[in-house]
Amino acid sequence: MHQERLRVVKKKGLSEENECSILITCKKHSKDGKMAVELTYEGDPVLVSYLLENVQGAIDLEDDLLASS
C-alpha cells in the first residue's frame, strides 16, 4: 500500500493531567492501494516527535523479535 497523503493537525484543549496526545488514523485503502493517513496531536511538537521516534523503535524491536522466533 502506498500513502496517498498525510494530514497533520494540531489541536488545542489538552486536559491538565496529559502533557501530550497523539492519534494516527487511516482510511481504508483505495483500489489502487493508496490510503489517506491523518496524524492529530496536542502538546509540544518536540515531545510529539520524540514519542513517535520511540514508538517506531519499539515497533521495530518487536518486529525483529517476532522474526527471530
C-alpha positions in Angstrom: 0.0 0.0 0.0 1.1 3.5 -0.8 0.4 6.5 1.3 -1.9 8.8 -0.6 -1.5 11.8 1.7 -0.5 12.6 5.2 -2.5 15.3 7.0 -1.1 16.7 10.3 -3.5 18.5 12.6 -2.5 20.3 15.8 -5.4 20.5 18.3 -5.8 22.5 21.5 -7.6 21.7 24.7 -5.4 19.0 26.3 -6.5 18.1 29.8 -4.3 19.3 32.7 -3.2 15.7 33.5 -1.9 15.0 30.0 1.2 16.5 28.6 0.7 15.2 25.1 -1.8 13.3 22.9 -1.2 11.6 19.5 -3.8 9.9 17.3 -2.9 8.4 14.0 -5.8 7.2 11.8 -6.0 5.9 8.2 -8.9 5.4 5.8 -9.4 2.1 4.0 -7.1 1.8 1.0 -8.5 2.6 -2.4 -8.5 0.1 -5.3 -5.1 1.4 -6.4 -3.6 0.6 -3.0 -3.4 4.2 -1.6 -4.7 5.3 1.7 -5.1 8.7 3.5 -3.3 9.0 6.8 -4.0 11.7 9.5 -1.9 12.5 12.5 -3.6 14.6 15.1 -1.7 15.8 18.1 -1.9 18.1 21.2 1.0 19.4 23.1 4.6 20.3 22.4 5.7 19.3 18.8 9.1 18.4 20.1 7.6 15.9 22.6 5.4 14.5 19.9 8.4 13.9 17.6 10.3 12.3 20.5 7.4 10.0 21.3 6.8 9.0 17.7 10.5 8.1 17.3 10.5 6.0 20.4 7.3 4.2 19.3 8.9 3.4 16.0 11.9 2.0 17.7 9.6 -0.2 19.9 7.7 -1.5 16.9 10.9 -2.2 15.0 12.2 -4.2 18.0 9.0 -6.1 18.3 9.2 -7.0 14.6 12.8 -8.1 15.0 11.8 -10.4 18.0 8.9 -11.9 16.1 11.1 -12.5 13.0 13.7 -14.3 15.0 11.3 -16.6 16.8 
